[in-house]
Amino acid sequence: MIDRLLGKKVVGIKQVKKALSDDKGLKLYVAKDADSKLIVPIVDMAKEKDIDIEYVSTMKHLGKMCGIEVGAATTLILKEE
């Protein structure tokens, strides 16, 4: 399991959704314990854009992987510009 996500990224549902809409995504990380009503549209959008999706056990763990002290439902690694 990866301890820390490196590179440019956005964290959180709103920021991830915006970055996906702007075709900036490379890989999506999703917490398995996040609210499915909020996550399903993001996962569907990532699948449409053929972006890799990796599931992480908890929001707390995903937050730690992002280097933040709070949980995160989603994180998107951004394409190099």
C-alpha positions as CSV (number, residue, x, y, z in Angstrom):
1,M,0.0,0.0,0.0
2,I,1.2,3.5,-0.8
3,D,2.0,5.6,2.2
4,R,1.9,9.0,0.6
5,L,0.6,10.4,-2.7
6,L,3.2,12.4,-4.6
7,G,2.7,14.9,-7.4
8,K,0.1,17.5,-8.0
9,K,-3.3,16.6,-6.7
10,V,-6.7,17.9,-5.6
11,V,-8.5,16.7,-2.5
12,G,-12.2,16.6,-1.9
13,I,-15.4,16.0,-3.8
14,K,-15.9,19.5,-5.3
15,Q,-12.3,20.0,-6.4
16,V,-12.1,16.5,-7.8
17,K,-15.3,17.0,-9.8
18,K,-14.1,20.3,-11.2
19,A,-10.7,18.8,-12.2
20,L,-12.4,15.8,-13.9
21,S,-14.7,18.2,-15.8
22,D,-11.6,20.1,-17.0
23,D,-9.9,16.8,-18.1
24,K,-7.0,17.3,-15.7
25,G,-7.2,13.8,-14.0
26,L,-4.6,11.1,-14.2
27,K,-5.7,8.7,-11.3
28,L,-8.6,8.8,-8.9
29,Y,-8.4,7.6,-5.3
30,V,-11.7,6.9,-3.5
31,A,-12.3,6.0,0.1
32,K,-14.5,2.9,0.5
33,D,-16.3,4.3,3.5
34,A,-17.3,7.6,1.8
35,D,-21.0,8.4,1.2
36,S,-21.9,6.5,-2.0
37,K,-24.4,9.2,-3.1
38,L,-21.5,11.6,-3.4
39,I,-18.9,9.2,-4.8
40,V,-20.9,7.4,-7.5
41,P,-21.1,10.4,-9.9
42,I,-17.4,11.0,-9.5
43,V,-16.5,7.4,-10.2
44,D,-18.8,7.4,-13.2
45,M,-17.2,10.5,-14.6
46,A,-13.7,9.0,-14.1
47,K,-14.8,5.8,-15.9
48,E,-16.2,7.8,-18.8
49,K,-12.8,9.6,-19.1
50,D,-10.9,6.3,-18.8
51,I,-9.1,7.3,-15.6
52,D,-7.6,4.7,-13.3
53,I,-9.5,4.3,-10.0
54,E,-8.0,3.0,-6.8
55,Y,-10.0,2.3,-3.7
56,V,-8.6,3.0,-0.2
57,S,-10.0,1.4,2.9
58,T,-11.0,4.6,4.8
59,M,-11.4,8.3,4.5
60,K,-9.0,8.8,7.4
61,H,-6.3,6.7,5.6
62,L,-6.8,8.6,2.3
63,G,-6.4,11.9,4.2
64,K,-3.1,10.7,5.6
65,M,-2.0,9.6,2.2
66,C,-2.6,13.2,1.1
67,G,-0.7,14.6,4.0
68,I,-3.8,16.2,5.7
69,E,-5.0,15.7,9.2
70,V,-8.7,15.1,8.2
71,G,-10.4,12.4,6.2
72,A,-10.8,12.7,2.4
73,A,-13.5,11.0,0.3
74,T,-11.7,11.5,-3.0
75,T,-8.3,12.6,-4.3
76,L,-7.3,13.1,-7.9
77,I,-3.7,13.0,-9.1
78,L,-3.4,15.6,-11.8
79,K,-1.8,15.3,-15.2
80,E,1.6,17.0,-15.7
81,E,1.2,20.3,-17.5
